[in-house]
Amino acid sequence: MNQKRCNVFTGENAILDYLNPESQIFTPLVELPKVLNPFYDDGVRIYAKLLNTLPLTNVKSIPAFNMLKEMNRKGELNDVHTIIENSSGNTVLSLAVIGRLLGIPNTKAFVSYEVLFGKLQMLQLFGVEPLVNKEPICPDPADKTSGIYKAKKWGKRKDWINPGQYENTDNPDGHKKITGPQIFEQLNGDVQMFCAGLGTTGTMVGTADYLKGKSQKIKTLGVIRTPNNPVPGVRTRGLLKMIAFNWKNYVDFVEEVGTKDSFLESLHMIRHGIVVGPSSGFALAGLLNFLKKQKEKDLLKSFANKEGFINAVFICCDSPFPYLKDYFLYLDKSNFPEISNYEILIDKPDQNIKLPGSVNIEGYEIEPQQAFSLFYKNSKEEVEKKLNKGETEFVEKSSIIIDVRSKDEFDHFHLPDSIHVDYENFISRIKTVISSNKLVKRKVLVVCSLGLKSNTVTNILRKEKVQSFSLKGGITEWSNLDLPRWKPGTCLKNRC
Ligand SMILES: Cc1ncc(COP(=O)(O)O)c(C=O)c1O
């Protein structure tokens, strides 16, 4: 029997061999059908590179394996008992499993306090100990309070190690050894475009380094996240400034994509047999945006091969299952089939048991459209017109809108005529916040990024007898619906 062809792994190191991306058969490269590729008739062939089909089901198992392998080769893992890394997902899960097989029993991860609870459970499932850190999901490595900085410091303890995915060149080198050569060979070198989401930028830097080494004609597209639009694993332009790798040297074009488009593209792929998560949808959405712009400018031809075709590859990072709840949070109900006879489920005797600590927000969550009509005096068009004229008062005196995101996020953009009160401040000085803003006498709308922190604040306010509401889906959903926002950018032009 040909073990490699039959995909059999045996012996003492069978599992390690099975997890080693280098000893795997190539991950699939699958061409998208017309229904997922609106540019098919323009000669564009879009290929999904399915890194989600790796044994650890994610893109990060490539750098994780390569970083640990190289450390092991250099003897840096001798006597190590603990891996510490800043990561709330794929990297640390992969490090934990590979590390355990290499004889390192413990893996700990600094994770942002903004992480979803489901993600923490995922870490626990893989035996990773999460250390919750007070910082945003994509932290600044130079900041001493950041998980990246702390992980680096803890990694210097005796018999601890910090692989350091944000600056360890064995992260991109893994992709240079595996992802780049596979794609090149799978298309017989006939590749015109490569597209990937940018997180640590390891996937882009390593793969592009290989592909561009083969042909400078291969163009690369890096996809970044729109600010205030969560997508797991990828960064905004601002957050990329903190990355050590020189990704700009490898990226020819950049496209920005938001939460909703990422989840929608992922949903379309799932339903047509490409079962991949939101950051894969994000990469595809970026590629489609780019192709649309090039087509509008009549520039598609400039990317084509001699036969007039463009072979474009995008990276699929992981599966949708860890993010199941998020699809229902970010996408409209109309995207999902209805459940018939749901009332039978609700009537089941054990169905309404509340979990300890769960938030009872029922009735106080308010849809963005409804919140707009309840809190604003004018129509959407009137508010937008008045905003452009420099007017600032839109909310009745008997009402107030409070934004509990960070000051930076608030300054970036916010609901017109809303005020900022930091979440921590709100929670720790609740009585002062209530009295100084006369909240007991007013109708209050609480706003955060996604509608989770605002639920907590609304609950506390309700206990204090304040008539408060939590904006459902947060400012993310508000923006998706294109309801009026105050943006300092437009303000500069119009009124400052
Ligand atoms: C799901 C997911 N997508 C995309 C990325 C980005 O990949 P890279 O860090 O190589 O830029 C990551 C990185 O953590 C990820 O976890």
The ligand as a MOL file (V3000), in Angstrom:
LIG
                    3D

  0  0  0     0  0            999 V3000
M  V30 BEGIN CTAB
M  V30 COUNTS 16 16 0 0 0
M  V30 BEGIN ATOM
M  V30 1 C -9.8930 33.1060 11.2070 0
M  V30 2 C -8.7110 33.8760 10.7690 0
M  V30 3 N -8.7070 34.4690 9.5890 0
M  V30 4 C -7.6420 35.1860 9.1510 0
M  V30 5 C -6.5420 35.3410 9.9120 0
M  V30 6 C -5.3970 36.1780 9.3880 0
M  V30 7 O -4.2900 35.4670 9.0080 0
M  V30 8 P -2.8300 36.0930 9.2380 0
M  V30 9 O -2.6330 36.2280 10.7110 0
M  V30 10 O -1.8910 35.1280 8.6280 0
M  V30 11 O -2.8020 37.4420 8.5680 0
M  V30 12 C -6.5260 34.7650 11.1560 0
M  V30 13 C -5.4130 34.9910 12.0290 0
M  V30 14 O -5.4460 34.8340 13.2300 0
M  V30 15 C -7.6190 33.9980 11.6110 0
M  V30 16 O -7.6410 33.4130 12.8080 0
M  V30 END ATOM
M  V30 BEGIN BOND
M  V30 1 1 1 2
M  V30 2 1 2 3
M  V30 3 2 2 15
M  V30 4 2 3 4
M  V30 5 1 4 5
M  V30 6 1 5 6
M  V30 7 2 5 12
M  V30 8 1 6 7
M  V30 9 1 7 8
M  V30 10 2 8 9
M  V30 11 1 8 10
M  V30 12 1 8 11
M  V30 13 1 12 13
M  V30 14 1 12 15
M  V30 15 2 13 14
M  V30 16 1 15 16
M  V30 END BOND
M  V30 END CTAB
M  END
